[in-house]
């Protein structure tokens, strides 16, 4: 579908959230609420997007793509007033415009597409997205005449009969943009709040003989927003459950979901098991036949097929196939770990490439290094990459053996099939097929302790 645009209302502050930041920046599963809404628009095929912001609009623009347009609502005078602030955007684009709330993150691309299809098939001037709920409470009721929507009545203004209606307003609308512009200036503020309500546009369009319709979303959760931290926690719980169920449907195994948090942008292959306490956030891709967890955090990283990751922290890195790791490993950004690598407990790797089938035992730090294939690191090895002013790289060739408690002082290069003796501090390059010993000969001081004890 062509010529479709969206306008997100996001001028609210964070006072009820007890936050110094705009409300729409509060996070659901690690992602700002407004980013959920913007991503749903992008996935649905929206061609251009504008956001109405308030005093701290620069914070909102920082989390959205550069292609988004921004308009400032200097005074918060209602939803219709917010839309009025974007007249320039509406006049420029025409077509159909979707108006959404930036603090209702569970809207999805399928609802956006399906509601637009109904909107155009019925030639509606406006189509409100609605849902049926068991307890409408204080939410606005949808008053219908067959397929047509007569209006939206706030709960406090409902008659007893209208209070029995269970179809409620989501706050999202498709408009024929030209017809919206025709009535936008006629919306008044003769109400208790002295505000301009976008819901009045439905009445004005209906009175003008235009078609006003409603699309009932199958999932009522798309109507949910967040005004305070309690609401936000509820949204997190709902989003968490939905995402886990989606991955279950795709063949991912969950023995128990305790403590598991998976972001909206995570991809997981079939037959992978996600164990309790695992957190996957940002752009994470995990292959098939893996076991992730327990108690593992992966952020903005890629994990290949057949990996076993136990109680580790992995940031902005790539793991290839068949990697085993943990427990208690820290993989810092810009690390690439190739096929079949084994990393034992209490190992830290940073800004390095680790070649195929290399083993890094335990209690080891590998930083700013290029490591070949089938290398063996003993326990307690340190790459000394910082001289107090600059970082330097270490290079280790294929099939090298790095003895326990070796210090590799960068910049240094160790050749293929070389060997460092345990306890060595390597400051010079080591040729291929060589043994490097860099330690003093042992000296025993006979009777030294007796002398020390006399002095004590």
Residue pairs with C-beta under 8 A, 6 or more apart in sequence:
1 45
1 113
1 116
1 117
1 120
2 47
2 95
3 47
3 93
3 94
3 95
3 96
4 45
4 46
4 47
4 95
4 96
4 97
4 98
4 116
5 46
5 47
5 48
5 49
5 50
5 89
5 93
5 95
5 96
5 97
5 98
5 177
6 41
6 46
6 48
6 49
6 50
6 97
6 98
6 99
6 100
7 49
7 50
7 51
7 52
7 83
7 86
7 89
7 90
7 97
7 98
7 99
7 100
8 34
8 37
8 38
8 41
8 49
8 50
8 51
8 52
8 100
8 101
8 102
9 52
9 79
9 82
9 83
9 99
9 100
9 101
9 102
10 22
10 24
10 34
10 51
10 52
10 53
10 54
10 60
10 102
10 103
11 52
11 53
11 54
11 72
11 73
11 76
11 82
12 22
12 23
12 24
12 54
12 76
12 102
12 103
13 22
13 23
13 54
13 55
13 56
14 20
14 21
14 22
14 23
14 25
14 26
16 23
16 227
16 228
17 23
17 26
17 226
17 227
17 228
17 229
17 232
18 228
18 229
19 25
19 26
21 56
21 59
22 53
22 54
22 56
22 59
22 60
23 33
23 102
23 103
23 226
23 227
24 32
24 33
24 34
24 60
24 102
24 103
25 32
25 33
25 34
25 59
25 60
25 63
26 32
26 33
26 103
26 226
26 232
27 33
28 36
28 105
28 226
28 232
28 235
28 236
28 239
29 236
29 239
29 240
29 243
29 261
29 262
29 263
29 264
29 281
30 261
30 263
30 281
30 282
31 263
31 264
31 265
32 63
33 102
33 103
33 104
33 105
33 226
33 235
34 51
34 60
34 63
34 64
34 102
34 103
34 105
35 63
35 64
36 105
36 106
36 107
36 264
37 100
37 101
37 102
37 104
37 105
37 107
38 49
38 51
38 64
38 65
38 68
39 264
39 265
40 107
40 108
40 109
40 112
41 49
41 98
41 100
41 109
41 112
42 49
42 65
43 108
43 109
44 109
44 110
44 112
44 113
44 116
45 113
46 98
46 112
47 93
48 67
48 69
48 89
48 93
49 67
49 68
49 69
50 68
50 69
50 70
50 71
50 86
50 89
51 57
51 60
51 61
51 64
51 68
51 69
51 70
51 71
51 102
52 70
52 71
52 72
52 73
52 82
52 83
52 85
52 86
53 60
53 61
53 70
53 71
53 72
53 73
54 72
54 73
54 74
54 76
57 70
57 72
60 70
61 68
61 70
69 89
71 85
71 86
71 88
71 89
72 85
73 81
73 82
73 85
75 81
76 82
77 189
77 194
77 195
77 196
78 189
78 193
78 195
78 196
78 197
78 198
79 99
79 171
79 195
79 196
79 197
79 198
79 199
80 184
80 187
80 196
80 197
80 198
80 200
80 201
81 195
81 196
82 198
83 90
83 99
83 180
83 184
83 198
84 184
84 185
84 196
87 181
87 184
90 97
90 177
90 180
90 181
91 181
93 177
94 177
94 178
95 177
96 116
96 119
96 120
96 174
96 175
96 176
96 177
97 174
97 175
97 177
97 180
98 112
98 116
98 172
98 173
98 174
98 175
99 172
99 173
99 175
99 198
100 107
100 171
100 172
101 171
101 172
101 225
103 225
103 226
103 227
104 170
104 171
104 172
104 222
104 223
104 224
104 225
105 226
105 235
105 239
106 219
106 221
106 222
106 224
106 235
106 238
106 239
106 242
107 170
107 172
107 222
108 219
108 222
111 129
111 215
111 217
111 219
111 222
114 215
115 127
115 129
115 172
115 174
115 215
115 217
116 174
118 124
118 127
118 213
118 215
119 127
119 174
119 213
119 215
122 147
122 211
122 213
123 211
124 174
124 176
124 210
124 211
124 212
124 213
125 175
125 176
125 179
125 180
125 205
125 210
125 211
125 212
126 173
126 174
126 175
126 176
126 179
126 180
126 201
126 202
126 205
126 210
126 212
126 213
127 173
127 174
127 212
127 213
127 214
127 215
128 142
128 149
128 152
128 169
128 170
128 172
128 173
128 202
128 212
128 213
128 214
128 215
129 170
129 172
129 173
129 174
129 214
129 215
129 217
129 222
130 142
130 167
130 168
130 169
130 170
130 214
130 215
130 216
130 217
130 223
131 167
131 168
131 170
131 216
131 217
131 219
131 220
131 222
131 223
132 166
132 167
132 168
132 216
132 220
133 139
133 166
133 168
133 220
133 223
134 166
136 155
136 163
136 165
136 166
136 168
137 155
138 155
138 156
139 155
139 168
139 169
139 223
140 152
140 153
140 154
140 155
140 168
140 169
140 199
141 152
141 153
141 155
141 158
141 162
141 163
141 165
141 167
141 168
141 169
142 149
142 152
142 165
142 167
142 168
142 169
142 214
143 149
143 150
143 151
143 152
143 153
143 162
143 165
144 150
144 167
144 214
147 213
148 206
148 211
148 212
148 213
149 202
149 206
149 212
149 213
149 214
150 206
150 212
151 199
151 202
151 203
151 206
152 169
152 199
152 202
153 162
155 163
158 165
167 214
167 216
168 223
169 199
169 223
170 217
170 222
170 223
171 223
171 225
172 222
173 198
174 215
175 201
179 205
179 210
180 201
182 208
183 201
183 204
183 205
183 208
184 201
186 204
187 196
187 197
187 198
187 200
187 201
187 204
188 196
188 200
189 195
189 196
191 197
202 212
205 212
206 212
217 223
221 238
221 242
224 231
224 234
224 235
224 238
225 231
226 232
226 234
226 235
239 264
240 260
240 261
240 262
243 262
243 263
243 264
243 266
244 254
244 257
244 260
244 262
247 254
247 262
247 268
247 274
248 254
250 268
250 270
251 269
251 270
251 271
252 268
252 269
252 270
252 271
252 272
252 273
252 274
253 271
253 272
253 273
253 274
254 260
254 273
254 274
255 273
255 275
255 276
256 275
256 276
257 276
258 276
258 277
259 276
259 277
259 278
259 295
260 274
260 276
260 277
260 278
260 279
260 293
261 278
261 279
261 280
261 281
262 268
262 274
262 278
262 279
262 280
263 280
263 281
263 282
263 284
265 282
265 283
265 284
266 280
266 281
266 283
266 284
266 285
266 286
267 284
267 285
267 286
268 274
268 280
268 286
269 286
269 287
269 288
269 289
269 290
269 305
270 288
271 288
271 289
272 286
272 287
272 288
272 289
272 290
272 291
272 292
273 290
273 291
273 292
273 293
274 280
274 292
274 293
275 291
275 292
275 293
275 294
275 296
276 293
276 294
276 295
277 293
277 294
277 295
277 296
278 292
278 293
278 294
278 295
278 296
278 297
278 298
279 296
279 297
279 298
280 286
280 292
280 297
280 298
280 299
281 297
281 298
281 299
281 300
282 299
282 300
283 300
284 298
284 299
284 300
284 301
284 302
284 303
285 301
285 302
285 303
286 292
286 298
286 302
286 303
286 307
287 303
287 304
287 305
287 306
287 307
287 321
288 305
288 306
289 305
289 306
290 303
290 305
290 306
290 307
290 308
290 309
291 307
291 308
291 309
291 310
292 298
292 303
292 307
292 309
293 309
293 310
293 311
294 310
294 311
295 311
296 309
296 310
296 311
296 312
296 313
296 314
296 326
297 312
297 313
297 314
298 309
298 314
299 314
299 315
299 316
300 315
300 316
301 314
301 315
301 316
301 317
301 318
301 319
301 331
302 317
302 318
302 319
303 309
303 314
303 319
303 323
304 319
304 320
304 321
304 322
304 323
304 339
305 321
305 322
306 321
306 322
307 319
307 321
307 322
307 323
307 324
307 325
308 323
308 324
308 325
308 326
309 319
309 323
309 324
309 325
309 326
310 325
310 326
310 327
311 326
311 327
311 328
311 329
312 325
312 326
312 327
312 328
312 329
312 330
312 331
313 329
313 330
313 331
314 329
314 331
315 331
315 332
315 333
316 333
316 334
317 331
317 332
317 333
317 334
317 335
317 336
317 337
318 335
318 336
318 337
319 325
319 331
319 337
319 341
320 336
320 337
320 338
320 339
320 341
321 339
321 340
322 339
322 340
322 341
323 337
323 339
323 340
323 341
323 342
323 343
324 341
324 342
324 343
325 331
325 337
325 341
325 342
325 343
326 343
326 344
326 345
327 345
328 345
328 346
329 343
329 344
329 345
329 346
329 347
329 348
329 349
330 347
330 348
330 349
331 337
331 348
331 349
331 350
332 348
332 349
332 350
332 351
332 367
333 350
333 351
334 350
334 351
335 349
335 350
335 351
335 352
335 353
335 354
336 352
336 353
336 354
337 343
337 349
337 354
338 353
338 354
338 355
338 356
338 358
338 373
339 356
339 357
340 356
340 357
341 354
341 355
341 356
341 357
341 358
341 359
341 360
342 358
342 359
342 360
343 349
343 354
343 359
343 360
344 359
344 360
344 361
344 362
344 364
345 362
345 363
346 362
346 363
346 364
347 360
347 361
347 362
347 363
347 364
347 365
347 366
348 364
348 365
348 366
348 367
349 360
349 365
349 366
349 367
350 365
350 366
350 367
350 368
351 367
351 368
352 366
352 367
352 368
352 369
352 370
352 371
353 369
353 370
353 371
354 360
354 366
354 371
355 371
355 372
355 373
355 374
355 375
355 398
356 373
356 374
357 373
357 374
358 371
358 372
358 373
358 374
358 375
358 376
358 377
359 375
359 376
359 377
360 366
360 377
360 381
361 376
361 377
361 378
361 379
362 379
363 379
363 380
364 377
364 378
364 379
364 380
364 381
364 382
365 381
365 382
365 383
366 377
366 381
366 383
366 394
367 383
367 385
367 391
368 383
368 385
368 391
368 392
368 393
368 394
368 410
369 383
369 385
369 393
369 394
369 395
369 396
369 410
370 393
370 394
370 395
370 396
371 395
371 396
372 396
372 397
372 398
372 399
372 400
372 416
373 398
373 399
374 398
374 399
375 396
375 397
375 398
375 399
375 400
375 401
375 402
376 400
376 401
376 402
377 402
378 401
378 402
378 403
378 404
378 405
378 406
378 422
379 404
379 405
380 404
380 405
381 402
381 403
381 404
381 405
381 406
381 407
381 408
382 406
382 407
382 408
383 394
383 408
383 410
384 407
384 408
384 409
384 410
385 391
385 392
385 393
385 394
385 410
386 392
391 410
392 410
392 411
393 410
393 411
394 408
394 410
394 411
394 412
394 413
394 414
395 412
395 413
395 414
396 402
396 408
396 414
397 413
397 414
397 415
397 416
397 417
397 418
397 432
398 416
398 417
399 416
399 417
400 414
400 415
400 416
400 417
400 418
400 419
400 420
401 418
401 419
401 420
402 408
402 414
402 420
403 419
403 420
403 421
403 422
403 423
403 424
404 422
404 423
405 422
405 423
406 420
406 421
406 422
406 423
406 424
406 425
406 426
407 424
407 425
407 426
408 414
408 420
408 426
409 425
409 426
409 427
412 426
412 427
412 428
412 429
412 430
413 429
413 430
414 420
414 426
414 429
414 430
414 436
415 429
415 430
415 431
415 432
415 433
415 434
416 432
416 433
417 432
417 433
418 430
418 431
418 432
418 433
418 434
418 435
418 436
419 434
419 435
419 436
420 426
420 430
420 435
420 436
420 437
420 438
421 435
421 436
421 437
421 438
421 439
423 439
424 436
424 437
424 438
424 439
425 438
425 439
426 436
426 438
427 438
430 436
